[in-house]
């Protein structure tokens, strides 16, 4: 199989690329504006340093695109830039893929749900809280235009954590950020009472979903989480256990008005479309993450 991974130097993209590189012919497309060269250490495939915005798709010969490239920084307020990068570039890529019998598995996001009631279902009304979330709503709309023309699967990632996310710094998972505080002997800092609930999913389950989506029964959109929320307080308990620490939590007021208080994935479509079933609990994922020496 010949695969292209856009955003292949980023967190999820590099994990996909490195796993595929074991058995397949893989090309990474990334402009390295947000990705990290360290994430691709040992990668034996081809790397194209370019932007998806004005990329010439016609020069590629691949069987599938794992599309992870996007502006994902929720602080970006330039809506035109966000839409050009996340939506219009995606539209051009899908048009090329539909004409060349190329499968596309792309990253959507739980950000499309905003603070709507959980559990979140693919079919429910979408209420994004920021421009990034809005761009993912628009990407999903574009994808639906191609459902009858090609194999395209949108994966609405929930709160992903795992190896190769360190370069994201303040936008890395809460699990990563809290672990760094605690490893330094500092009290873990979380918002208000720590009872916010998130559907934390280990990156290895995200890989499983991407690869199973290659053989989906039909095109569609699916949530990718574990289907069970975990509070921030519980995350601190898990980290204290894994890191062998006993640090008390320091609470502070949330400064963001677009903060999602409860994310929880309904996995109906993921199970129906490509038989997805999460394999990693949050605690086992954290343990594996710690053993990988990336945490």
N, C-alpha and C positions, 0 to 999 in steps of 0.2 A: 504494500500500500504506500502511495505517495501522499504525504500530508503536509499542509501548510498550517503553521500556528501563528496567527497575528498576535501582537503583544506578547511574543514568546519569551521575552526577557523579564516579564512581570511575574507576579506571584503565581497565579493559577496557570498562566500560559507557560511558564518555565517548567512547572511540574508536569504538564501535559507533554511538552516537547521532550523532556528528559526521559519520560516513561516510553514514549513512542520510539525514541532513538535506539532503544534496545533491540528492536526488531524491524523497523520500517525506515523508509527514506523520508527524512523530515527536513523541511525548510522553515526557518523562523523569520518572520517579518516584524521589525521593531525599529522605531526611530530613537530608542533609548532616552526619551525625554523623561520617562518614569521608571523604566526597567533597570536591571542591574546586570552587568557582565558576570558578576560572581554567580548569579543564578544559573548560568549556562556553562560553568566550569565542567569540562569533561564531555561536552556536547560534541558529537562528530558530524552532525548534519551541516547544512548550508545556512548562513545567516545573511539576510538582506537588511541593510540599514536604510530604512525609508519610511515615509509616512503613509498611512492608509488613505489620507485625504486625496492625494493626487497620484496614487500608485497606478501603474499600467498593469491591470490584471491579465491582459491578453498574453503577456510573456510567460505566464505560469503554465505548468503541466502537472496538475495534481488531481487526486481522487477525492480529497476531502479538505475542507477548511475548518479548523477550530478557531473561531473568531473571538479573541479575548481583548483585542485592542480597543481602547476607548479613553476618553477623559473621564476619570472616575473621582476626581477631586471635587467634593461637594462644596468647596469654597469658591469654585469658578462661577462667576455671575454673568459671564459673557454668553448669553443664550445663543447668539448666532454661531459663535465658535463651537459651542457644545453640540449644536444640531448639525453643523457641517461635519464635525469629526465623528460623532457617534451615529448619526442617522443617515446623512446623505452619502457618506463613504460606504456605509453598509448597503444602501440601496444599489449603488453602482456595483458592488461586489456580488450581490445577489443576482443582478441582471446577467453579469458575466457567468456566474455559476450555473444559472438556469439554462444558459445556452450551450454549456460545455459539460453537462451531466456531472457536475461536481456537488457532492454533498456538503451541507453547511450545518455545523453545530455552533451556536453562538451564545455568548453570555448575556443574559438579561439580569434582572436583579429584583430582590424583594423590596427595593426602594420604591417600586411602583405602587405598593400597598399603603405607604405612609402610615398613619395612625388609625387605619380602618380596623374594625374588630377582628380579632384572631379566633380560630385559625384562619389563615389566608388561603383562599381558593382562587384558582386561575380564572374562573368565570365571574368573580365578583367585580363590582365597579372599582376602578383604580383611582387612587387619590394621592399622588406623589407630593412630597413636601418640599422638593427643591428642583432645580433645573436638571440635575443629573437624573433624578427619578423620572422626570418628564421625558427626558431623552430616551430612556429605556422603554417607556410606554410607546413612544413613537416608533422605536425599533421593532417592537412587537407588532405594531399595526402594519408596518412595511412587510414584515415576514409573512403575515397572513395573506398578503397579496400573491405570495409565491407558493402557498401550500399545495395548490393543484398543479404546479409546474415542475416541482423538484422536491428533493428530500431536504427539509430544513427543520431543525429542532431548536427552539429557544429554551434555555435553562435559567430559570429565575433563582439565582444563588441567594441563599440566606447568609448567615454570618460565618464566613469561612475562616478557618485558622489552620496553620501548619507551616512546614518548612518553606523557606524562600520568600517570606513576607517582610523580613527585617527592613528592607530598603524603603518600605512604605512609611516608616517612622511613625508620626502621629496618626496615620491612617491605617496602620497595621491593626490586627484584631485586638480586642480588649484582653484576650487571653495572653497575647504576646506582651502587650504593654504592662499589664499587671505583673507578669512573670519577671520582667526586667526590673521593675520597682522592688519586688520582693527578693530577687537574687542579690540586689544591692543593699539589702537589709532595711529598706524603707517600708513604711506602712502602705499597703495597697489603697489607692484613692479611687473611690467610685461615687457616682451621683446619689444624692439624697439618701434614701433608706436601703439602696441596693436590691430592691425587689423588682427592678425592671427585668423583664423576661426576654430572652433572645434564643432563637433556634441556631445554636452553634453547631457547625458541621465541619468535621475534619477533612482536609483537602483530599485525602485518599478516597473518600466517598464521592467527592466532586469528580475525581478522575473516573471512578467507576461509572458515574452517570454519563459523562461525556462519551466514554467508549461504548457503553450500551446503547446510547442514542444513535450510534452509527447504524444499528439494525432495528430502529424503531419501526413499528407496524405502519405508521403513517406520519406525515408532518404534523407539528403541533408545538405547544408551549407547555412546560411543566415546571413545577416547583422542585428545587433541590435543597433539601434540608434533612433533618433526621425526624421531623414531625413531632418533636418534643422540646418545649422551651426550658431553659436553665436560667435561674436568676444570677445576677452578678455576685450576690452573697455566696451562692453555691460554687461559683467559679473560684472565689477566694479560698473556700474550703478545700476544693480539689487541688489548687496550686500549693496551699500549705502542706497538703499530704504528699504531693509529688516532689516538691522541693525540700521537704523535711524542714519546714519552717513553722513558726507559730506566731504569725504577725496579725495584729488587730487592724481592722479596717478604719480608714479615715474617710468620712463622708463630706461631700460638698455639694452646693447647689449646681444643677445643670445649667450651663450658660447658653444652650442652643434651643431655639424655638422649633427646630425641625427634627428633634430627636425622636426616634421610634421607641416607644415604651414597651411594646410587646410584639415580637415576631414569632410566628409559628407556621410551619409549612404543612398544608394539606397535600398529601403525596398521591392523590388519586390518579392524576394524569401520568405522573412518572411511572407508577406501577402498571398502568394500562398500556402506555405507549412502548415502554422498553424494559419492563420488569425490574425496575429499580427498587432496591430494598437496602436501607442504610446498614452498614456493617460495623461502624465505629460509634460507641457511646462517647460522650464528651470526655469522661474521665480516662477511658482507654486511649482516646486520641491524644490527650495531653501527655499521657505517659509515653506514648510512641514518639511524639514530638520532642519530648525532653531527651529521650534516648538517641534521637537523630543528631543531637548537638547543634541544632539550628535554633533552639529556644534559649 
